[in-house]
Amino acid sequence: RTDRPWINVLANAGFGCQVSDSGAGYSWAVNSRLHQLTAWSNDPVADTPAEWCLLQDERSQETWSLCPSAWGDGGPAQVRHGQGWSEISQQRGSLSWTLRWCVDSRMAIKQLQISLHNSGERERHLRLVGLTEWMMGASRNERMSSRCSHLQQGGATALLCTQTEASAGFGQSTAFLAMLPKLAGTAGVAGQGFEGERLDWTCDRRELFDARGRLQLPDHGGELSGAGLDPCAMISRRWTLPAGQRCEHSFLLGHADSPAAAKALL
């Protein structure tokens, strides 16, 4: 632990994010105060995240955060921050992983790349979950005027969130969370999916948190989209990681001025 909280700012001229030493932070577009895509928490002790990266063992149903303190036991981690990137590495039993964040130098795109290694002697049945709690403005009440949609494009699964209220100047502004298809050269056959791969998703935060705001991961996303939801983006992938094998996954979080522009960017 550093003596004081540490945050790395990854940004270009019109888009950016913060990554803290616990793996929390938030993302913004155009204006970091008035147009928060996900919520900023000014709490250096709890460091509450609005963007989550979770891993679940499908046999034991044990679930933990891939970030060291966002949720769970907060085990030891190696954290590196550099110019334009942040990286966190951890190990839990026979599984080890590295998360790497970066923001494109020109486009409104943030990438989170996850590298996993199964050093054990048996295969692992895993579920990876990416979750963003959309803000889409300067305060939490602005999220209620947004509309969510689901998109399959270029092999990627994406969940879009569009701000329908124009009074703040960000009408039709659209953010998205996307899970990219399998990267060539990782576990399995290059260019094909993971063994036993299954995807599910939802845009309704009420499926994921209880009445007290505590995260509770459902067995399967309800695949709800549209208006009138408590807006979020949750995408999960289930697959089998053989003993001794490695694999990589990538999430993209992006922003554009309209739903059509967001699809073109994706």
HELIX and SHEET records of a PDB file:
HELIX    1   1 ARG A  140  SER A  145  5                                   6    
HELIX    2   2 ARG A  205  GLU A  207  5                                   3    
HELIX    3   3 PRO A  259  LEU A  265  1                                   7    
SHEET    1   A 3 ILE A   7  ALA A  11  0                                        
SHEET    2   A 3 PHE A  15  SER A  20 -1                                        
SHEET    3   A 3 SER A  27  ALA A  29 -1                                        
SHEET    1   B 4 GLN A  36  THR A  38  0                                        
SHEET    2   B 4 ARG A 124  GLY A 137 -1                                        
SHEET    3   B 4 GLU A  51  ASP A  57 -1                                        
SHEET    4   B 4 THR A  63  SER A  65 -1                                        
SHEET    1   C 4 GLN A  36  THR A  38  0                                        
SHEET    2   C 4 ARG A 124  GLY A 137 -1                                        
SHEET    3   C 4 PRO A 231  LEU A 241 -1                                        
SHEET    4   C 4 ARG A 198  ASP A 204 -1                                        
SHEET    1   D 8 GLN A  78  GLY A  82  0                                        
SHEET    2   D 8 TRP A  85  ARG A  92 -1                                        
SHEET    3   D 8 LEU A  95  VAL A 103 -1                                        
SHEET    4   D 8 ILE A 109  ASN A 118 -1                                        
SHEET    5   D 8 ARG A 246  ALA A 256 -1                                        
SHEET    6   D 8 THR A 174  MET A 179 -1                                        
SHEET    7   D 8 ALA A 156  GLN A 163 -1                                        
SHEET    8   D 8 SER A 146  GLN A 153 -1                                        
END                                                                             
